[in-house]
Amino acid sequence: MAYATPGNLGPYRLLNVVHTGQTSQIWQAYHDVKQQVFGVKTLLSKFQRERDHVGYLRWEYTVGQNTVHDRIIRILTYDSDRSSPYLAMEWFPAPNMKRQIQQGIARIAHLLPKIIEQAAEGLSYFNSLGWVHRDVKPDNFLVNDDGEVKLIDFALARRGRRGLGKLLSPKAKVQGTRSYMSPEQIRGATVDQRADVYSFGCTLYELLAGKPPFTGSTADELLRKHLRAPPPAVEAADKNITPEFAELIRRCLAKRPEARPQSLDDFLAEFRMCRIYKKVPISPQ
C-alpha cells in the first residue's frame, strides 16, 4: 500500500512540529489505521542524504527498539519514505527538561524529588542493559507538568566496556555535548556508566542552579574546566539546598570516575536517603 502523500511519512500523517534541533525535528503525527498519536523524528532536509546523520537515526532505532521501561521513550519503527528516513516513537506530550528550566526553576522546584528519581531510574535501567548514553543532558529528558519523565535520544549510545576489553579498546571519537561531557569522554577514553553519572551530575546542577556547572567563552575553555576546575558549589546558587544533597552532586562531578557514585543505582540509593531542600518548596499554583 502506498502512503507517500505530502503530509505523510509512511502510515504517519504529520500534524505539527513540536521540537526542532540542530539536525532533526520531532513531529506530532497520527496513524490513521491504528487511530493513535505518535512522535515521528525526521532529519532536517539538508541532512537527509548525509550518511552519518542517517546512520545516527538508524542506530537510535537499533538501541531503542528493545528498551522497554516506563521512564524511557519507546522506539517503535525506523523506515524511509521518498528518501526521507524517519523514526517513530510513542507520543509523550511534554517539553524537554531544558525548556522547563528556561521557563523558571522555581515553578518546578516542588517536583524535583519526583523528576530526579524518575530521570535516574530511566538512565539506570538503560545502563543496566549495557548501554552508556554518552549524551545525558536536560535536552534529553522529557518532563511534563506533573513531573513525569522520559529519557530520549540514543544516537550516541555505545556498549560499555569492562576489564580487559576496556583496556584494549581503541581511542574513541570524541562525541557529546560540551557542557555535560565527563573528563574521560573529553579525552576520548572508552567510557562506562560512570561517564553518564558525571553528565547526570551536570544535569542536576542545572536543575537546581538554572545553568550548567561550567561555562566558558570558548569551547576549549569550557572543556578545560571539565578537565581541571573544581565543581562549583550548587548551594551557593540556592541556600535552601541541603549540604548532603550538594555533596552528592559534588561527588557526581568528581574528575576521577572512581570518586563518583559507581552507577545510577548507587546514586539512587543515596538520593532516597537525603533531602534536596531544607524547606520543602510549595507549588506556585
For each residue, the residues with C-beta under 8 A, 3 or more apart:
1:
2:
3: 8 9 10 11 81
4: 8 81 82
5: 8
6:
7: 13 14
8: 3 4 5 11 12 13 14 81
9: 3 12 14 29 40 42 79 81 84 86
10: 3 77 79 81 86 88
11: 3 8 31 32 33
12: 8 9 27 29 30 31 38 40 86 88
13: 7 8 29 30 31 32
14: 7 8 9 27 28 29 40
15: 27 28 29 30
16: 27 28
17: 20 25 26 27
18: 26 27 28 39
19: 25 26 96
20: 17 24 25 26 44
21: 24 25 139
22:
23: 43 44 47 53
24: 20 21 41 42 43 44 47 53 57
25: 17 19 20 21 41 42 43 44
26: 17 18 19 20 39 40 41
27: 12 14 15 16 17 18 39 40 41 42
28: 14 15 16 18 37 39 91 93
29: 9 12 13 14 15 37 38 39 40 88
30: 12 13 15 35 36 37 38
31: 11 12 13 34 35 36 37 38
32: 11 13 35
33: 11
34: 31
35: 30 31 32
36: 30 31 91
37: 28 29 30 31 91
38: 12 29 30 31 76 88 89 90 91
39: 18 26 27 28 29 73 88 89 90 91 92
40: 9 12 14 26 27 29 86 87 88 89
41: 24 25 26 27 57 60 86 87 88 89
42: 9 24 25 27 48 84 85 86 87
43: 23 24 25 47 48 50 53 54 57 84 85
44: 20 23 24 25 47 48
45: 48
46: 50
47: 23 24 43 44 50 53 54
48: 42 43 44 45 53 54 83 84 85
49: 54 83
50: 43 46 47 53 54
51: 54 55
52: 55 56
53: 23 24 43 47 48 50 56 57
54: 43 47 48 49 50 51 57 58 85
55: 51 52 58 59
56: 52 53 59 60 155 156
57: 24 41 43 53 54 60 61 78 85 86 87 155
58: 54 55 61 62 78 85
59: 55 56 62 63 154 155 157
60: 41 56 57 63 64 75 78 87 153 154 155 157
61: 57 58 64 65 75 77 78 87
62: 58 59 65
63: 59 60 67 75 131 154 157
64: 60 61 67 72 73 74 75 89 154
65: 61 62 75 76
66:
67: 63 64 72 74 75 125 126 129 131 154
68: 72 74
69: 72 121 122 125 126
70:
71: 118 119 121 122 125 149 150 151
72: 64 67 68 69 122 125 126 150 151 152
73: 39 64 89 90 92 142 150 151 152
74: 64 67 68 89 90
75: 60 61 63 64 65 67 87 88 89 154
76: 38 65 88 89 90
77: 10 61 87 88
78: 57 58 60 61 85 86 87 88
79: 9 10 85 86 88
80: 83 84 85 86
81: 3 4 8 9 10 84 86
82: 4
83: 48 49 80
84: 9 42 43 48 80 81
85: 42 43 48 54 57 58 78 79 80
86: 9 10 12 40 41 42 57 78 79 80 81
87: 40 41 42 57 60 61 75 77 78
88: 10 12 29 38 39 40 41 75 76 77 78 79
89: 38 39 40 41 64 73 74 75 76
90: 38 39 73 74 76
91: 28 36 37 38 39
92: 39 73 142 144 150
93: 28 144
94: 142 143 144 145 148 150
95: 99 100 142 143
96: 19 99 100 138 139 140 141 142 143 152
97: 100 101 115 119 138 139 141 142 143 149 203 207
98: 101 102 137 138 139
99: 95 96 102 103
100: 95 96 97 103 108 138 143
101: 97 98 104 105 108 138 206 207 210
102: 98 99
103: 99 100 107
104: 101 107 108
105: 101 108 109 207 208 209 210
106: 109 281 284
107: 103 104 284
108: 100 101 104 105 111 112 115 143 147
109: 105 106 112 277 281
110: 280 281 282 283 284
111: 108 114 115 146 147
112: 108 109 115 116 207 208 276
113: 116 117 276
114: 111 117 118 147 148
115: 97 108 111 112 118 119 143 147 149 207
116: 112 113 119 120 204 207 271 276
117: 113 114 120 121 268 271 272
118: 71 114 115 121 122 147 148 149
119: 71 97 115 116 122 123 141 149 151 200 203
120: 116 117 123 124 200 264 267 268 271
121: 69 71 117 118 124 125 264 268
122: 69 71 72 118 119 125 126 141 149 150 151
123: 119 120 126 127 133 136 151 196 200 264
124: 120 121 127 128 263 264 265 267 268
125: 67 69 71 72 121 122 128 129
126: 67 69 72 122 123 129 131 133 151 157
127: 123 124 130 131 132 133 160 193 196 263 264
128: 124 125 265
129: 67 125 126
130: 127 159 160
131: 63 67 126 127 154 157 158 159 160
132: 127 157 158 159 160 191 192 193 195 196
133: 123 126 127 136 140 151 154 156 157 196 199
134: 156 157 158 175 176 185 191 195 196 199
135: 140 153 155 156 157 175 176 177 180 199
136: 123 133 140 180 196 199 200 202 203
137: 98 140 177 179 180 199 202 203
138: 96 97 98 100 101 141 203 206 207
139: 21 96 97 98 153 177
140: 96 133 135 136 137 151 152 153
141: 96 97 119 122 138 149 150 151 152 203
142: 73 92 94 95 96 97 149 150 152
143: 94 95 96 97 100 108 115 147 148 149
144: 92 93 94 147 148
145: 94
146: 111
147: 108 111 114 115 118 143 144
148: 94 114 118 143 144
149: 71 97 115 118 119 122 141 142 143
150: 71 72 73 92 94 122 141 142
151: 71 72 73 119 122 123 126 133 140 141
152: 72 73 96 140 141 142
153: 60 135 139 140 156
154: 59 60 63 64 67 75 131 133 157
155: 56 57 59 60 135
156: 56 133 134 135 153 175 176
157: 59 60 63 126 131 132 133 134 135 154
158: 131 132 134 172 191
159: 130 131 132
160: 127 130 131 132 191 192 193
161: 165 166 169 190 192
162: 165 166 192
163: 166 167
164: 167 168
165: 161 162 168 169
166: 161 162 163 169 190 192
167: 163 164
168: 164 165
169: 161 165 166 172 190
170:
171: 188 189
172: 158 169 175 188 189 190 191
173: 188
174: 185 186 188
175: 134 135 156 172 185
176: 134 135 156 180 181 185 199
177: 135 137 139 180 181
178: 181 219 222 223 226
179: 137 202 212 214 215 222
180: 135 136 137 176 177 199 202 203 212
181: 176 177 178 185 186 199 223 226
182: 185 186 191 194 195 198 199 226 257
183: 186 187 198 226 227 255
184: 187 189 191 195 257
185: 134 174 175 176 181 182 188 189 191 195
186: 174 181 182 183 223 226 227
187: 183 184 227
188: 171 172 173 174 185
189: 171 172 184 185
190: 161 166 169 172
191: 132 134 158 160 172 182 184 185 194 195
192: 132 160 161 162 166 195 257
193: 127 132 160 196 197 262 263 264
194: 182 191 197 198 257 258 260 262 263
195: 132 134 182 184 185 191 192 198 199 257
196: 123 127 132 133 134 136 193 199 200 264
197: 193 194 200 201 252 257 260 261 262 263 264 267
198: 182 183 194 195 201 202 252 253 254 257 260
199: 133 134 135 136 137 176 180 181 182 195 196 202 203
200: 119 120 123 136 196 197 203 204 252 264 267
201: 197 198 204 205 213 231 249 251 252 253 260
202: 136 137 179 180 198 199 205 206 212 213 214 253
203: 97 119 136 137 138 141 180 199 200 206 207
204: 116 200 201 207 208 234 249 252
205: 201 202 208 209 212 213 231 232 234 249 253
206: 101 138 202 203 209 210 211 212 213
207: 97 101 105 112 115 116 138 203 204
208: 105 112 204 205 234 237 238 241 249 276
209: 105 205 206 213 234 237 238
210: 101 105 206 237
211: 206 215
212: 179 180 202 205 206 215
213: 201 202 205 206 209 231 232 234 253
214: 179 202 222 225 226 229 232
215: 179 211 212 222 225
216: 219 220 221 222 223 224 225
217: 221
218: 221 222
219: 178 216 222 223
220: 216 223 224
221: 216 217 218 224 225
222: 178 179 214 215 216 218 219 225 226
223: 178 181 186 216 219 220 226 227
224: 216 220 221 227 228 229
225: 214 215 216 221 222 228 229
226: 178 181 182 183 186 214 222 223 229
227: 183 186 187 223 224 255
228: 224 225 255
229: 214 224 225 226
230:
231: 201 205 213 249 250 253
232: 205 213 214 236
233: 236 246 250
234: 204 205 208 209 213 237 238 241 246 249 250
235: 238 239 241 243 246
236: 232 233
237: 208 209 210 234 241
238: 208 209 234 235 241
239: 235
240: 277 278 279 281
241: 208 234 235 237 238 245 246 276 277 278
242: 245 246 274 275 276 277 278
243: 235 246 247
244: 247 248 274 275
245: 241 242 248 249 271 274 275 276
246: 233 234 235 241 242 243 249 250
247: 243 244 250 251
248: 244 245 251 252 261 267 270 271 274
249: 201 204 205 208 231 234 245 246 252 253
250: 231 233 234 246 247 253 254
251: 201 247 248 254 259 260 261
252: 197 198 200 201 204 248 249 260 261 267
253: 198 201 202 205 213 231 249 250 260
254: 198 250 251 257 259 260
255: 183 227 228 259
256: 259 260
257: 182 184 192 194 195 197 198 254 260
258: 194 262
259: 251 254 255 256
260: 194 197 198 201 251 252 253 254 256 257
261: 197 248 251 252 264 266 267 270
262: 193 194 197 258 266
263: 124 127 193 194 197 266 267
264: 120 121 123 124 127 193 196 197 200 261 267 268
265: 124 128 268 269
266: 261 262 263 269 270
267: 120 124 197 200 248 252 261 263 264 270 271
268: 117 120 121 124 264 265 271 272
269: 265 266 272 273
270: 248 261 266 267 273 274
271: 116 117 120 245 248 267 268 274
272: 117 268 269
273: 269 270
274: 242 244 245 248 270 271
275: 242 244 245 278
276: 112 113 116 208 241 242 245
277: 109 240 241 242 280 281
278: 240 241 242 275
279: 240
280: 110 277
281: 106 109 110 240 277
282: 110
283: 110
284: 106 107 110
285:
